[in-house]
Amino acid sequence: MTANPIAETVASLLPRAKAELAELVAFESVADEAVAPRSECEAAANWVADALRAEDFQDVALLDTPDGSQSVYGVLPGPAGAPTVLLYAHYDVQPKLDESAWLSPPFELTERDGRWYGRGAADCKGGFIMHLLALRALKANGGVPVTVKVIVEGSEEQGTGGLERYAEAHPDLLAADAIVIGDTGNFRVGLPTVTATLRGMTMIRVRIDTLEGNLHSGQFGGAAPDALAALIRVLDTLRAEDGSTVIDGLPADAVWDGVQYPEGDFRRDARVLDGVGLPGNGTVADRIWARPAVTVIGIDCHPVAGATPSIPATARAQISLRVPPGQDAAEATRLLYAHIEKRVPWNARVSFEQVGQGQPFLADVTSPAYTSMAEAMEIAYPGQKMQTSGMGGSIPLCNTLAALYPQAEILLIGLSDPEAQIHAVNESVSPEELERLSVAEAHFLVNYAQSKKG
């Protein structure tokens, strides 16, 4: 990295950043009380609020959002007439999953093989630390040249829309000239990347009931309608023979025309087992950035341990459907319901529950903010040009902000490179990426302030 005062300051602050990230990762801040106590999220929110106060942020507040979570807000006033930039991250995390599969405790930041491991290290507690590093570097080198608003969400991973609804009810709160969403990642470690598109999502639970209670499989099996068998048949209809997502009326043939994702790289990043094929058709980029993708993320039925020879009366599944730009998440939900209802066998009873929903997002990569970020990334990553890519995941807040502030320029960067393995066991963050992206964000704020003076 080319020596410059901002980069030197960030490098000197990295040990402090590691210690702070360790404190933040230690909170099991899963925004689902069935998984972790609410006190963990409350403690994480207070930690974030204290960190903002320590950096002289004003109006620091814990916002009680309609879904029962808390988001943390603060504003750092800049010079008179300076533009306002909103920095976003979230402190809630995915569940730890199978703790025995972690090579180190999931809520204990652990350095190994040049990376820092822990749930939320990249997604997205590390994103908040990145914002702090950038601001501290600027304060040590002449001051922050813009007014900065920070919003750190408390239920992003649940997709319950609390912050979106709060922002809609308080439209002035997050108003900004530019918005940096620190919740995506570089396409590859060392390759500076902004994310131009996000798939939206809809999350539903489907329940099938066939009997008043479980029955002996020997006495009634063969004629009694099996709820689990009915559910399995329904779920299988959501994919074609080649594994492509097929939902009646939902287009699934779009083509991605940006940077491509070589299949060999994808297989390595996704840790696909030798000899196992990839589902779907088209390029990898088509499948993960431009097309819908359905995933059955959970099934309620008899566990194998302690299973009894009985016919299930009820079975339930949770389904995640990723929705690409150009499609409407609400319409995709309607089509998903209709597809399932049409295919339930034996006239079994089916019911649905909407768990979460968010619209896809398409950024304007021609805006002045992107020019400022491209120049900043060239400083932080010498010899590299900024790339644009898609992201298969969802950040529903992006569309809310775009609708509330149509003139705002929205950029998506972050620490979730493929090696980070977010949402899986052994999540990690690259400290080198944390350092370089913090430098990039600091220079972006300088560049953006200068661009607005003209």
C-alpha positions in Angstrom: 0.0 0.0 0.0 1.4 3.4 -1.0 2.5 5.3 2.1 0.2 8.3 2.9 -0.8 9.8 6.2 -4.3 8.3 6.2 -3.0 4.8 5.4 -0.3 5.1 8.1 -2.9 6.1 10.6 -5.2 3.2 9.8 -2.3 0.8 10.0 -1.4 2.1 13.4 -5.0 1.8 14.6 -5.4 -1.8 13.4 -4.5 -3.5 16.8 -7.1 -1.3 18.5 -9.6 -2.3 15.8 -8.9 -6.0 16.4 -9.5 -5.6 20.1 -12.8 -3.7 19.5 -14.0 -6.2 17.0 -13.3 -9.0 19.5 -15.5 -7.2 22.0 -18.3 -6.8 19.5 -18.1 -10.3 18.2 -18.4 -11.6 21.8 -22.1 -10.6 21.8 -24.3 -13.4 20.5 -26.5 -10.8 18.9 -28.9 -13.0 16.9 -32.2 -11.1 16.5 -34.3 -14.2 17.2 -35.1 -14.9 20.9 -35.6 -18.6 20.0 -31.8 -18.7 19.3 -30.3 -16.2 21.7 -31.5 -14.0 24.5 -32.6 -10.5 23.6 -30.0 -9.1 26.2 -27.2 -10.0 23.7 -28.6 -7.7 21.1 -29.2 -5.0 23.6 -25.6 -5.3 24.9 -24.3 -5.1 21.3 -26.5 -2.0 20.6 -25.2 -0.3 23.7 -21.6 -1.1 22.7 -22.1 0.5 19.3 -23.8 3.6 20.9 -20.9 4.0 23.3 -18.4 3.8 20.5 -20.2 6.5 18.6 -20.3 8.8 21.7 -16.6 8.2 22.2 -16.0 9.6 18.6 -18.0 12.8 19.5 -21.2 11.8 17.6 -24.2 13.8 18.6 -27.9 12.7 19.0 -26.8 9.1 19.6 -29.9 7.1 20.1 -31.2 3.5 20.3 -34.2 3.5 17.9 -37.0 1.1 18.8 -38.0 -0.2 15.4 -41.5 -1.8 14.7 -40.1 -5.3 14.6 -39.0 -5.1 18.2 -35.3 -4.6 17.5 -33.1 -1.6 18.1 -31.0 0.3 15.6 -28.3 2.7 16.6 -28.1 6.2 15.2 -25.7 9.1 15.5 -24.5 12.2 13.6 -21.1 13.8 13.4 -21.4 17.4 12.2 -19.1 18.4 9.4 -18.0 21.8 8.1 -20.7 24.3 7.2 -22.0 23.6 3.7 -20.4 20.2 3.5 -22.4 17.3 2.1 -23.9 14.6 4.3 -22.8 10.9 4.0 -24.7 8.1 5.7 -22.7 5.1 6.7 -24.5 1.8 7.3 -23.7 -1.5 9.0 -25.6 -4.0 11.2 -24.7 -5.5 14.5 -27.0 -8.5 14.4 -25.6 -11.8 13.1 -26.6 -15.2 11.8 -26.9 -18.0 14.3 -23.7 -20.0 15.0 -25.2 -23.2 13.4 -23.3 -26.3 14.3 -20.9 -25.1 17.0 -18.9 -28.4 16.8 -18.0 -27.5 13.2 -16.3 -24.3 14.2 -12.5 -24.6 14.5 -12.6 -21.9 17.2 -15.4 -20.6 19.4 -17.9 -18.7 17.2 -18.2 -15.7 19.5 -14.5 -15.5 20.3 -12.4 -13.6 17.7 -9.6 -15.9 16.8 -6.6 -15.2 14.5 -5.7 -18.1 12.2 -3.9 -18.3 8.9 -3.9 -14.6 8.5 -7.6 -14.1 9.1 -9.8 -13.3 12.1 -12.5 -15.8 12.8 -15.8 -15.2 14.5 -19.5 -14.8 13.8 -20.1 -11.3 12.5 -16.4 -10.6 11.9 -17.2 -9.8 8.3 -21.0 -9.7 8.3 -21.3 -7.0 9.5 -19.7 -6.1 12.8 -16.5 -5.7 10.9 -18.3 -3.2 8.7 -18.9 -0.9 11.7 -15.3 -1.1 12.7 -14.3 -0.2 9.1 -16.4 3.0 9.4 -14.8 3.8 12.8 -11.3 3.3 11.3 -12.0 5.6 8.4 -13.3 8.4 10.6 -10.5 8.1 13.1 -7.9 8.3 10.3 -9.6 11.5 9.0 -9.8 13.1 12.5 -6.1 12.5 12.9 -5.3 14.1 9.6 -7.2 17.4 9.4 -10.7 16.3 10.3 -13.8 14.8 8.7 -14.7 16.9 5.7 -18.4 15.9 5.5 -21.3 15.5 7.9 -21.5 11.9 8.8 -24.6 10.0 9.9 -24.3 6.4 11.1 -27.0 3.9 11.3 -26.3 0.4 12.6 -29.2 -2.0 12.2 -30.3 -4.6 14.7 -32.3 -7.1 12.6 -30.9 -7.1 9.1 -30.4 -10.9 9.1 -34.0 -11.6 10.0 -35.4 -9.6 7.1 -38.3 -8.3 9.2 -38.1 -4.8 7.9 -38.0 -2.9 11.2 -35.5 -0.2 10.2 -37.2 0.2 6.8 -40.5 1.0 8.4 -38.9 3.3 11.0 -37.1 5.2 8.2 -40.4 5.6 6.3 -42.0 7.0 9.5 -39.1 9.4 10.1 -38.0 10.4 6.6 -35.7 13.2 7.6 -33.6 11.0 9.9 -31.4 9.2 7.4 -31.4 11.9 4.6 -28.0 12.2 3.0 -26.3 13.1 -0.3 -24.5 9.8 -0.4 -24.9 6.5 1.3 -22.2 3.9 1.9 -23.7 0.5 2.7 -20.8 -1.4 4.4 -22.4 -4.8 4.1 -21.1 -6.4 0.8 -17.6 -7.4 -0.1 -14.8 -7.5 -2.7 -15.3 -10.0 -5.5 -11.9 -11.4 -4.5 -9.4 -10.5 -1.7 -7.3 -7.7 -3.0 -9.6 -6.7 -5.8 -11.5 -3.5 -4.9 -15.2 -3.9 -5.7 -18.5 -2.1 -5.4 -21.7 -4.0 -5.6 -24.0 -2.8 -8.3 -27.0 -5.1 -7.8 -28.6 -7.0 -5.0 -31.2 -9.7 -5.2 -34.3 -9.2 -3.2 -35.8 -11.9 -1.1 -39.0 -13.4 0.2 -39.0 -15.8 3.2 -42.1 -17.9 3.8 -43.1 -20.9 5.9 -45.4 -23.5 4.4 -47.3 -26.0 6.6 -49.2 -29.0 5.4 -51.7 -30.9 7.5 -53.3 -34.2 6.6 -54.4 -35.9 9.8 -55.7 -35.1 13.3 -52.7 -36.8 14.8 -49.8 -39.1 13.9 -50.7 -42.7 13.1 -49.0 -46.1 13.3 -47.3 -46.6 10.0 -48.0 -50.4 10.0 -51.6 -50.1 10.8 -52.4 -47.1 8.5 -49.5 -46.8 6.2 -50.3 -46.9 2.5 -53.7 -45.3 2.7 -53.3 -42.5 5.3 -52.0 -39.2 3.8 -48.5 -38.5 4.9 -47.9 -34.8 5.5 -44.2 -35.0 5.2 -44.4 -37.0 1.9 -46.8 -34.3 0.6 -44.4 -31.5 1.6 -41.4 -33.3 0.0 -43.4 -33.6 -3.3 -44.3 -29.9 -3.2 -40.7 -28.8 -2.5 -39.3 -30.9 -5.3 -41.5 -29.0 -7.8 -39.6 -25.8 -7.1 -36.6 -27.0 -9.1 -36.3 -28.4 -12.6 -34.4 -31.5 -13.4 -31.1 -29.5 -13.9 -31.7 -27.8 -10.5 -32.9 -24.4 -11.9 -35.5 -22.6 -9.9 -39.0 -23.0 -11.5 -41.9 -21.2 -10.1 -45.0 -20.7 -12.4 -44.9 -17.2 -13.9 -41.5 -16.2 -12.5 -38.9 -15.5 -15.2 -35.6 -17.4 -14.7 -33.6 -16.8 -17.9 -31.9 -13.4 -17.4 -28.3 -13.0 -18.3 -25.6 -11.1 -16.3 -23.5 -8.9 -18.5 -20.9 -7.6 -16.0 -17.8 -9.3 -14.5 -18.0 -13.1 -14.7 -17.4 -15.7 -12.1 -15.3 -18.6 -13.4 -16.8 -21.9 -12.5 -13.5 -23.2 -11.0 -13.3 -20.1 -8.8 -16.9 -20.6 -7.7 -16.4 -24.2 -6.9 -13.5 -23.4 -4.7 -15.2 -20.5 -3.0 -18.3 -22.5 -2.4 -16.3 -25.6 -1.3 -18.2 -27.8 -3.6 -17.2 -31.5 -3.1 -15.2 -33.1 -5.9 -17.4 -34.7 -8.5 -20.5 -32.8 -7.4 -22.1 -30.8 -10.2 -23.5 -27.3 -10.0 -27.3 -26.9 -10.4 -29.0 -24.7 -13.0 -27.9 -23.5 -16.4 -26.3 -20.4 -17.8 -23.1 -18.9 -16.4 -22.4 -18.9 -12.6 -22.9 -15.1 -12.7 -26.3 -15.6 -14.4 -27.4 -18.0 -11.7 -26.3 -16.1 -8.6 -26.8 -12.4 -9.7 -29.4 -12.3 -12.4 -31.9 -15.1 -11.7 -34.2 -16.2 -8.9 -33.0 -18.9 -6.6 -35.1 -21.0 -4.2 -33.6 -22.7 -1.1 -35.4 -24.8 1.5 -33.6 -23.6 4.6 -35.4 -25.6 7.2 -37.9 -28.5 7.7 -39.9 -29.4 10.8 -40.5 -33.2 11.0 -39.6 -36.2 13.0 -35.9 -36.2 14.0 -33.9 -39.3 13.1 -32.8 -39.8 16.7 -35.8 -41.2 18.5 -37.9 -41.6 15.4 -41.0 -43.8 15.7 -42.8 -45.8 13.1 -45.6 -43.3 12.6 -47.1 -41.3 9.8 -46.6 -37.5 10.2 -49.9 -35.5 10.5 -48.1 -32.2 10.0 -44.9 -31.0 8.3 -43.5 -27.5 7.8 -40.7 -25.9 5.8 -39.1 -22.5 5.6 -38.4 -21.4 2.0 -36.1 -18.6 1.0 -36.6 -17.2 -2.5 -33.9 -14.7 -3.9 -35.4 -12.3 -6.4 -33.2 -10.5 -9.0 -33.3 -6.9 -10.1 -36.2 -6.3 -12.5 -38.6 -8.5 -10.5 -40.9 -7.5 -7.7 -40.6 -9.4 -4.4 -44.3 -9.1 -3.5 -45.3 -10.5 -6.9 -42.7 -13.3 -6.5 -44.3 -14.2 -3.2 -47.7 -14.4 -4.7 -46.4 -16.6 -7.5 -44.7 -18.9 -5.0 -47.9 -19.3 -3.0 -49.9 -20.1 -6.1 -47.3 -22.6 -7.4 -47.3 -24.5 -4.1 -51.1 -24.4 -3.7 -51.5 -25.9 -7.2 -49.2 -28.8 -6.4 -50.2 -30.0 -2.9 -51.3 -33.6 -3.3 -54.3 -35.4 -1.9 -56.2 -32.1 -1.3 -54.1 -31.7 1.8 -54.5 -28.5 3.8 -51.8 -25.9 3.2 -51.2 -22.7 5.0 -48.5 -20.0 4.7 -46.7 -17.5 6.9 -44.7 -14.6 5.6 -41.5 -14.3 7.5 -39.6 -11.6 5.6 -39.5 -9.7 2.3 -37.2 -7.2 0.6 -37.0 -5.8 -2.9 -34.0 -6.2 -5.2 -31.7 -3.2 -5.8 -29.9 -1.7 -8.8 -27.3 1.0 -8.2 -26.5 4.0 -10.5 -22.8 3.3 -11.2 -22.4 6.5 -13.2 -22.9 8.9 -10.3 -20.2 11.2 -9.0 -19.9 9.3 -5.8 -18.7 6.2 -7.8 -16.0 8.4 -9.4 -14.9 9.5 -5.9 -14.9 5.9 -4.7 -13.0 4.6 -7.8 -10.3 7.2 -7.2 -10.1 6.3 -3.5 -9.9 2.6 -4.2 -6.9 3.1 -6.5 -5.1 4.8 -3.6 -6.0 2.0 -1.2 -5.3 -0.8 -3.7 -2.3 0.4 -5.8 -2.3 -0.9 -9.3 -5.9 -2.1 -9.1 -9.0 -0.5 -10.8 -12.4 -0.6 -9.0 -14.6 -3.4 -10.3 -18.4 -3.7 -10.1 -20.2 -6.9 -9.4 -23.5 -8.3 -8.3 -24.4 -9.9 -5.0 -26.9 -12.7 -4.6 -27.8 -11.6 -1.1 -30.4 -9.0 0.0 -30.2 -5.7 1.9 -33.9 -4.6 1.9 -33.0 -1.2 3.4 -31.3 -0.1 0.1 -34.6 0.2 -1.8 -36.2 2.0 1.1 -33.4 4.6 1.1 -33.5 4.9 -2.7 -37.3 5.6 -2.5 -37.0 8.1 0.4 -34.0 9.9 -1.0 -34.1 9.6 -4.8 -31.2 12.0 -5.3 -28.9 10.2 -2.9 -26.0 8.2 -4.4 -25.8 4.7 -2.9 -22.6 2.7 -2.8 -22.1 -0.8 -1.5 -18.8 -2.0 -0.2 -17.7 -4.3 2.6 -15.6 -7.1 4.0 -17.6 -10.2 2.9 -15.2 -11.6 0.3 -15.8 -15.2 -0.7 -13.2 -16.5 1.8 -15.3 -14.9 4.6 -17.8 -17.7 4.4 -20.6 -15.5 5.8 -23.7 -17.3 7.1 -21.7 -20.5 7.4 -19.5 -21.9 10.1 -16.0 -20.5 10.5 -16.9 -17.0 9.3 -13.8 -14.8 9.0 -12.5 -11.4 7.9 -9.3 -10.4 6.3 -7.5 -7.8 8.4 -5.7 -6.6 5.2 -9.1 -6.0 3.6 -10.3 -4.2 6.7 -7.3 -2.0 6.6 -7.5 -1.2 2.8 -11.2 -0.6 2.7 -10.9 1.7 5.7 -8.3 3.7 3.8 -10.6 3.7 0.7 -13.6 4.9 2.7 -11.6 7.7 4.3 -10.3 8.9 0.9 -13.7 8.6 -0.6 -15.1 11.0 2.0 -12.3 13.5 1.2 -12.9 13.1 -2.6 -16.6 13.3 -2.3 -16.4 16.5 -0.2 -14.1 18.1 -2.8 -16.4 17.0 -5.7 -19.3 18.9 -4.0 -17.3 22.1 -3.8 -17.2 22.3 -7.5 
